[in-house]
Amino acid sequence: MVLTWHGAALMKATRKAGIQALRELAVSEILPEAQKNVPKDTGLTASSGSVTDVKNGVIIAFTSMGEGGFPLAVHLHEDFNYTPRVSGTGPKYLERPFRAKSGGAKKRVETAVAAVLR
């Protein structure tokens, strides 16, 4: 009897499944919640939100720039002295939903990897 080792392929498949699970969480839950929370003075920052694939996961980012290349998204996220015009929006618009929703990330990854291993 000959056994063929497929460890490398299995590692690749489980890694891909885990990253896909994280991507789905970012796209379906974290980004939409952050877009609700971002100050809506112009809509520029909310529309700049994106999820980008990287080698070991995903990046959720808002990239709006103001006049002269001013990093508007960062300013709105970090400035507690800024008063948004729309109630319920404001600083930490990405961090708050990330913290609230990322607790389920481990379970999502475990479920995705277990499906590959079956």
TIVO-2410 file (N, C-alpha, C; in nm, 3 decimals):
# residues 118
REC num residu      c1      c2      c3 atome chaine
REC   1      M   0.085  -0.118   0.000     N      A
REC   1      M   0.000   0.000   0.000    CA      A
REC   1      M   0.090   0.124   0.000     C      A
REC   2      V   0.055   0.219  -0.084     N      A
REC   2      V   0.132   0.343  -0.095    CA      A
REC   2      V   0.045   0.458  -0.044     C      A
REC   3      L   0.100   0.537   0.044     N      A
REC   3      L   0.032   0.657   0.092    CA      A
REC   3      L   0.098   0.778   0.029     C      A
REC   4      T   0.016   0.865  -0.023     N      A
REC   4      T   0.069   0.987  -0.083    CA      A
REC   4      T   0.039   1.103   0.010     C      A
REC   5      W   0.142   1.175   0.045     N      A
REC   5      W   0.126   1.289   0.135    CA      A
REC   5      W   0.083   1.412   0.056     C      A
REC   6      H  -0.026   1.473   0.101     N      A
REC   6      H  -0.080   1.593   0.035    CA      A
REC   6      H  -0.080   1.712   0.132     C      A
REC   7      G   0.017   1.712   0.220     N      A
REC   7      G   0.022   1.816   0.324    CA      A
REC   7      G   0.030   1.957   0.270     C      A
REC   8      A   0.112   1.979   0.170     N      A
REC   8      A   0.127   2.114   0.115    CA      A
REC   8      A  -0.005   2.163   0.054     C      A
REC   9      A  -0.072   2.075  -0.018     N      A
REC   9      A  -0.200   2.113  -0.079    CA      A
REC   9      A  -0.306   2.137   0.029     C      A
REC  10      L  -0.303   2.056   0.132     N      A
REC  10      L  -0.398   2.072   0.242    CA      A
REC  10      L  -0.373   2.204   0.315     C      A
REC  11      M  -0.247   2.236   0.340     N      A
REC  11      M  -0.214   2.363   0.405    CA      A
REC  11      M  -0.263   2.482   0.321     C      A
REC  12      K  -0.242   2.472   0.191     N      A
REC  12      K  -0.285   2.580   0.101    CA      A
REC  12      K  -0.437   2.595   0.103     C      A
REC  13      A  -0.507   2.484   0.100     N      A
REC  13      A  -0.654   2.487   0.098    CA      A
REC  13      A  -0.711   2.540   0.230     C      A
REC  14      T  -0.653   2.499   0.344     N      A
REC  14      T  -0.704   2.546   0.472    CA      A
REC  14      T  -0.674   2.695   0.491     C      A
REC  15      R  -0.556   2.738   0.448     N      A
REC  15      R  -0.520   2.879   0.457    CA      A
REC  15      R  -0.616   2.964   0.373     C      A
REC  16      K  -0.642   2.919   0.250     N      A
REC  16      K  -0.732   2.990   0.161    CA      A
REC  16      K  -0.872   2.999   0.222     C      A
REC  17      A  -0.919   2.890   0.280     N      A
REC  17      A  -1.053   2.889   0.341    CA      A
REC  17      A  -1.060   2.984   0.461     C      A
REC  18      G  -0.956   2.985   0.542     N      A
REC  18      G  -0.953   3.074   0.658    CA      A
REC  18      G  -0.952   3.219   0.618     C      A
REC  19      I  -0.871   3.253   0.520     N      A
REC  19      I  -0.865   3.391   0.473    CA      A
REC  19      I  -0.997   3.432   0.408     C      A
REC  20      Q  -1.059   3.342   0.336     N      A
REC  20      Q  -1.189   3.371   0.275    CA      A
REC  20      Q  -1.295   3.397   0.382     C      A
REC  21      A  -1.290   3.321   0.491     N      A
REC  21      A  -1.385   3.342   0.601    CA      A
REC  21      A  -1.365   3.481   0.661     C      A
REC  22      L  -1.240   3.524   0.677     N      A
REC  22      L  -1.213   3.657   0.729    CA      A
REC  22      L  -1.260   3.765   0.632     C      A
REC  23      R  -1.240   3.739   0.503     N      A
REC  23      R  -1.284   3.835   0.401    CA      A
REC  23      R  -1.436   3.852   0.404     C      A
REC  24      E  -1.507   3.742   0.416     N      A
REC  24      E  -1.653   3.747   0.421    CA      A
REC  24      E  -1.701   3.826   0.543     C      A
REC  25      L  -1.635   3.807   0.657     N      A
REC  25      L  -1.670   3.883   0.777    CA      A
REC  25      L  -1.646   4.032   0.754     C      A
REC  26      A  -1.533   4.065   0.695     N      A
REC  26      A  -1.499   4.205   0.669    CA      A
REC  26      A  -1.599   4.269   0.574     C      A
REC  27      V  -1.632   4.200   0.466     N      A
REC  27      V  -1.720   4.255   0.362    CA      A
REC  27      V  -1.866   4.261   0.407     C      A
REC  28      S  -1.912   4.156   0.475     N      A
REC  28      S  -2.055   4.148   0.506    CA      A
REC  28      S  -2.095   4.213   0.638     C      A
REC  29      E  -2.000   4.227   0.731     N      A
REC  29      E  -2.037   4.281   0.862    CA      A
REC  29      E  -1.957   4.403   0.907     C      A
REC  30      I  -1.826   4.396   0.901     N      A
REC  30      I  -1.746   4.504   0.956    CA      A
REC  30      I  -1.752   4.630   0.869     C      A
REC  31      L  -1.725   4.618   0.741     N      A
REC  31      L  -1.726   4.735   0.653    CA      A
REC  31      L  -1.864   4.804   0.650     C      A
REC  32      P  -1.974   4.730   0.632     N      A
REC  32      P  -2.104   4.798   0.629    CA      A
REC  32      P  -2.136   4.872   0.760     C      A
REC  33      E  -2.099   4.814   0.872     N      A
REC  33      E  -2.123   4.879   1.001    CA      A
REC  33      E  -2.038   5.005   1.014     C      A
REC  34      A  -1.912   4.995   0.971     N      A
REC  34      A  -1.824   5.112   0.974    CA      A
REC  34      A  -1.878   5.222   0.884     C      A
REC  35      Q  -1.932   5.185   0.768     N      A
REC  35      Q  -1.987   5.285   0.676    CA      A
REC  35      Q  -2.109   5.355   0.736     C      A
REC  36      K  -2.182   5.286   0.822     N      A
REC  36      K  -2.294   5.350   0.893    CA      A
REC  36      K  -2.243   5.450   0.996     C      A
REC  37      N  -2.129   5.417   1.059     N      A
REC  37      N  -2.076   5.498   1.169    CA      A
REC  37      N  -1.990   5.616   1.125     C      A
REC  38      V  -1.939   5.614   1.002     N      A
REC  38      V  -1.848   5.719   0.956    CA      A
REC  38      V  -1.925   5.852   0.943     C      A
REC  39      P  -1.863   5.964   0.983     N      A
REC  39      P  -1.930   6.092   0.965    CA      A
REC  39      P  -1.974   6.113   0.821     C      A
REC  40      K  -2.094   6.166   0.803     N      A
REC  40      K  -2.155   6.176   0.670    CA      A
REC  40      K  -2.161   6.318   0.617     C      A
REC  41      D  -2.072   6.403   0.662     N      A
REC  41      D  -2.078   6.543   0.619    CA      A
REC  41      D  -2.079   6.556   0.468     C      A
REC  42      T  -1.993   6.481   0.399     N      A
REC  42      T  -1.989   6.488   0.253    CA      A
REC  42      T  -2.017   6.353   0.188     C      A
REC  43      G  -1.999   6.244   0.260     N      A
REC  43      G  -2.014   6.110   0.202    CA      A
REC  43      G  -1.885   6.058   0.142     C      A
REC  44      L  -1.786   6.145   0.133     N      A
REC  44      L  -1.658   6.109   0.072    CA      A
REC  44      L  -1.589   5.994   0.147     C      A
REC  45      T  -1.587   6.003   0.278     N      A
REC  45      T  -1.517   5.899   0.355    CA      A
REC  45      T  -1.593   5.767   0.352     C      A
REC  46      A  -1.723   5.770   0.369     N      A
REC  46      A  -1.800   5.645   0.367    CA      A
REC  46      A  -1.781   5.570   0.236     C      A
REC  47      S  -1.778   5.643   0.127     N      A
REC  47      S  -1.763   5.577  -0.003    CA      A
REC  47      S  -1.620   5.531  -0.030     C      A
REC  48      S  -1.526   5.573   0.052     N      A
REC  48      S  -1.387   5.533   0.031    CA      A
REC  48      S  -1.352   5.402   0.102     C      A
REC  49      G  -1.446   5.345   0.176     N      A
REC  49      G  -1.420   5.220   0.248    CA      A
REC  49      G  -1.404   5.102   0.153     C      A
REC  50      S  -1.308   5.015   0.186     N      A
REC  50      S  -1.284   4.899   0.101    CA      A
REC  50      S  -1.222   4.786   0.181     C      A
REC  51      V  -1.231   4.667   0.124     N      A
REC  51      V  -1.164   4.548   0.177    CA      A
REC  51      V  -1.068   4.503   0.069     C      A
REC  52      T  -0.941   4.490   0.105     N      A
REC  52      T  -0.838   4.454   0.008    CA      A
REC  52      T  -0.770   4.325   0.053     C      A
REC  53      D  -0.753   4.233  -0.041     N      A
REC  53      D  -0.683   4.109  -0.011    CA      A
REC  53      D  -0.533   4.134  -0.004     C      A
REC  54      V  -0.470   4.076   0.098     N      A
REC  54      V  -0.324   4.077   0.110    CA      A
REC  54      V  -0.280   3.932   0.134     C      A
REC  55      K  -0.151   3.908   0.134     N      A
REC  55      K  -0.099   3.772   0.140    CA      A
REC  55      K  -0.156   3.691   0.257     C      A
REC  56      N  -0.162   3.750   0.374     N      A
REC  56      N  -0.203   3.674   0.492    CA      A
REC  56      N  -0.338   3.716   0.549     C      A
REC  57      G  -0.422   3.776   0.469     N      A
REC  57      G  -0.553   3.816   0.519    CA      A
REC  57      G  -0.615   3.924   0.435     C      A
REC  58      V  -0.681   4.016   0.503     N      A
REC  58      V  -0.747   4.128   0.436    CA      A
REC  58      V  -0.722   4.256   0.514     C      A
REC  59      I  -0.733   4.367   0.445     N      A
REC  59      I  -0.722   4.498   0.507    CA      A
REC  59      I  -0.854   4.570   0.484     C      A
REC  60      I  -0.909   4.625   0.592     N      A
REC  60      I  -1.028   4.709   0.582    CA      A
REC  60      I  -0.978   4.853   0.599     C      A
REC  61      A  -1.008   4.939   0.504     N      A
REC  61      A  -0.955   5.075   0.513    CA      A
REC  61      A  -1.050   5.177   0.454     C      A
REC  62      F  -1.038   5.298   0.505     N      A
REC  62      F  -1.104   5.415   0.450    CA      A
REC  62      F  -0.993   5.509   0.407     C      A
REC  63      T  -1.000   5.561   0.286     N      A
REC  63      T  -0.886   5.631   0.230    CA      A
REC  63      T  -0.918   5.770   0.176     C      A
REC  64      S  -1.023   5.834   0.225     N      A
REC  64      S  -1.057   5.965   0.172    CA      A
REC  64      S  -0.950   6.068   0.207     C      A
REC  65      M  -0.927   6.157   0.112     N      A
REC  65      M  -0.829   6.264   0.130    CA      A
REC  65      M  -0.900   6.398   0.111     C      A
REC  66      G  -0.862   6.493   0.193     N      A
REC  66      G  -0.917   6.627   0.182    CA      A
REC  66      G  -0.829   6.714   0.095     C      A
REC  67      E  -0.851   6.843   0.104     N      A
REC  67      E  -0.773   6.939   0.024    CA      A
REC  67      E  -0.624   6.927   0.055     C      A
REC  68      G  -0.543   6.935  -0.048     N      A
REC  68      G  -0.399   6.932  -0.031    CA      A
REC  68      G  -0.345   6.798   0.015     C      A
REC  69      G  -0.424   6.691  -0.003     N      A
REC  69      G  -0.378   6.558   0.039    CA      A
REC  69      G  -0.396   6.531   0.188     C      A
REC  70      F  -0.476   6.614   0.254     N      A
REC  70      F  -0.503   6.595   0.398    CA      A
REC  70      F  -0.572   6.460   0.419     C      A
REC  71      P  -0.521   6.376   0.510     N      A
REC  71      P  -0.579   6.242   0.532    CA      A
REC  71      P  -0.712   6.251   0.609     C      A
REC  72      L  -0.818   6.282   0.538     N      A
REC  72      L  -0.949   6.305   0.598    CA      A
REC  72      L  -1.001   6.184   0.676     C      A
REC  73      A  -0.991   6.065   0.618     N      A
REC  73      A  -1.043   5.945   0.685    CA      A
REC  73      A  -0.975   5.923   0.819     C      A
REC  74      V  -0.845   5.941   0.823     N      A
REC  74      V  -0.771   5.924   0.949    CA      A
REC  74      V  -0.814   6.030   1.049     C      A
REC  75      H  -0.824   6.153   1.004     N      A
REC  75      H  -0.867   6.263   1.092    CA      A
REC  75      H  -1.004   6.234   1.153     C      A
REC  76      L  -1.099   6.195   1.071     N      A
REC  76      L  -1.234   6.168   1.121    CA      A
REC  76      L  -1.237   6.049   1.216     C      A
REC  77      H  -1.148   5.953   1.194     N      A
REC  77      H  -1.143   5.834   1.280    CA      A
REC  77      H  -1.083   5.866   1.416     C      A
REC  78      E  -0.984   5.954   1.420     N      A
REC  78      E  -0.907   5.976   1.541    CA      A
REC  78      E  -0.942   6.102   1.620     C      A
REC  79      D  -1.009   6.197   1.561     N      A
REC  79      D  -1.031   6.327   1.627    CA      A
REC  79      D  -1.158   6.328   1.712     C      A
REC  80      F  -1.139   6.323   1.845     N      A
REC  80      F  -1.253   6.327   1.936    CA      A
REC  80      F  -1.306   6.468   1.956     C      A
REC  81      N  -1.237   6.569   1.904     N      A
REC  81      N  -1.283   6.707   1.914    CA      A
REC  81      N  -1.375   6.745   1.798     C      A
REC  82      Y  -1.381   6.660   1.698     N      A
REC  82      Y  -1.467   6.686   1.581    CA      A
REC  82      Y  -1.611   6.650   1.616     C      A
REC  83      T  -1.704   6.736   1.581     N      A
REC  83      T  -1.845   6.709   1.605    CA      A
REC  83      T  -1.913   6.680   1.472     C      A
REC  84      P  -1.951   6.554   1.449     N      A
REC  84      P  -2.016   6.521   1.321    CA      A
REC  84      P  -2.155   6.581   1.313     C      A
REC  85      R  -2.200   6.606   1.192     N      A
REC  85      R  -2.333   6.664   1.170    CA      A
REC  85      R  -2.445   6.561   1.185     C      A
REC  86      V  -2.412   6.433   1.168     N      A
REC  86      V  -2.513   6.328   1.176    CA      A
REC  86      V  -2.494   6.252   1.307     C      A
REC  87      S  -2.600   6.249   1.386     N      A
REC  87      S  -2.596   6.180   1.515    CA      A
REC  87      S  -2.566   6.031   1.495     C      A
REC  88      G  -2.486   5.974   1.586     N      A
REC  88      G  -2.453   5.831   1.579    CA      A
REC  88      G  -2.330   5.800   1.497     C      A
REC  89      T  -2.270   5.904   1.440     N      A
REC  89      T  -2.148   5.886   1.363    CA      A
REC  89      T  -2.034   5.953   1.440     C      A
REC  90      G  -1.911   5.924   1.401     N      A
REC  90      G  -1.800   5.993   1.467    CA      A
REC  90      G  -1.674   5.912   1.475     C      A
REC  91      P  -1.586   5.951   1.567     N      A
REC  91      P  -1.455   5.888   1.579    CA      A
REC  91      P  -1.465   5.738   1.604     C      A
REC  92      K  -1.359   5.670   1.565     N      A
REC  92      K  -1.347   5.525   1.582    CA      A
REC  92      K  -1.455   5.450   1.505     C      A
REC  93      Y  -1.498   5.508   1.392     N      A
REC  93      Y  -1.605   5.448   1.312    CA      A
REC  93      Y  -1.569   5.310   1.258     C      A
REC  94      L  -1.441   5.280   1.240     N      A
REC  94      L  -1.398   5.146   1.196    CA      A
REC  94      L  -1.361   5.058   1.315     C      A
REC  95      E  -1.293   5.116   1.410     N      A
REC  95      E  -1.247   5.038   1.525    CA      A
REC  95      E  -1.363   4.979   1.605     C      A
REC  96      R  -1.468   5.054   1.627     N      A
REC  96      R  -1.581   5.003   1.706    CA      A
REC  96      R  -1.645   4.879   1.644     C      A
REC  97      P  -1.683   4.880   1.515     N      A
REC  97      P  -1.741   4.758   1.460    CA      A
REC  97      P  -1.638   4.645   1.447     C      A
REC  98      F  -1.512   4.680   1.425     N      A
REC  98      F  -1.409   4.576   1.417    CA      A
REC  98      F  -1.402   4.501   1.549     C      A
REC  99      R  -1.396   4.574   1.658     N      A
REC  99      R  -1.390   4.510   1.791    CA      A
REC  99      R  -1.517   4.430   1.820     C      A
REC 100      A  -1.631   4.485   1.785     N      A
REC 100      A  -1.759   4.418   1.813    CA      A
REC 100      A  -1.777   4.291   1.731     C      A
REC 101      K  -1.735   4.292   1.606     N      A
REC 101      K  -1.761   4.180   1.515    CA      A
REC 101      K  -1.647   4.079   1.508     C      A
REC 102      S  -1.525   4.117   1.544     N      A
REC 102      S  -1.412   4.027   1.524    CA      A
REC 102      S  -1.409   3.912   1.624     C      A
REC 103      G  -1.488   3.919   1.730     N      A
REC 103      G  -1.492   3.808   1.825    CA      A
REC 103      G  -1.539   3.678   1.761     C      A
REC 104      G  -1.621   3.687   1.659     N      A
REC 104      G  -1.669   3.569   1.588    CA      A
REC 104      G  -1.576   3.520   1.479     C      A
REC 105      A  -1.465   3.590   1.460     N      A
REC 105      A  -1.372   3.553   1.352    CA      A
REC 105      A  -1.313   3.415   1.374     C      A
REC 106      K  -1.274   3.385   1.496     N      A
REC 106      K  -1.212   3.255   1.523    CA      A
REC 106      K  -1.307   3.141   1.487     C      A
REC 107      K  -1.431   3.153   1.525     N      A
REC 107      K  -1.530   3.049   1.495    CA      A
REC 107      K  -1.551   3.036   1.344     C      A
REC 108      R  -1.556   3.147   1.274     N      A
REC 108      R  -1.573   3.143   1.128    CA      A
REC 108      R  -1.456   3.072   1.060     C      A
REC 109      V  -1.335   3.105   1.105     N      A
REC 109      V  -1.217   3.041   1.047    CA      A
REC 109      V  -1.216   2.892   1.079     C      A
REC 110      E  -1.246   2.857   1.204     N      A
REC 110      E  -1.251   2.715   1.242    CA      A
REC 110      E  -1.352   2.639   1.157     C      A
REC 111      T  -1.468   2.696   1.135     N      A
REC 111      T  -1.572   2.632   1.055    CA      A
REC 111      T  -1.525   2.614   0.910     C      A
REC 112      A  -1.463   2.717   0.854     N      A
REC 112      A  -1.416   2.709   0.715    CA      A
REC 112      A  -1.306   2.606   0.700     C      A
REC 113      V  -1.213   2.602   0.794     N      A
REC 113      V  -1.103   2.505   0.788    CA      A
REC 113      V  -1.155   2.363   0.809     C      A
REC 114      A  -1.249   2.348   0.901     N      A
REC 114      A  -1.306   2.214   0.926    CA      A
REC 114      A  -1.375   2.161   0.801     C      A
REC 115      A  -1.440   2.249   0.724     N      A
REC 115      A  -1.505   2.206   0.601    CA      A
REC 115      A  -1.404   2.152   0.501     C      A
REC 116      V  -1.286   2.211   0.498     N      A
REC 116      V  -1.181   2.162   0.405    CA      A
REC 116      V  -1.130   2.027   0.452     C      A
REC 117      L  -1.122   2.008   0.582     N      A
REC 117      L  -1.064   1.885   0.637    CA      A
REC 117      L  -1.159   1.766   0.631     C      A
REC 118      R  -1.285   1.789   0.602     N      A
REC 118      R  -1.381   1.677   0.595    CA      A
REC 118      R  -1.360   1.595   0.472     C      A
***
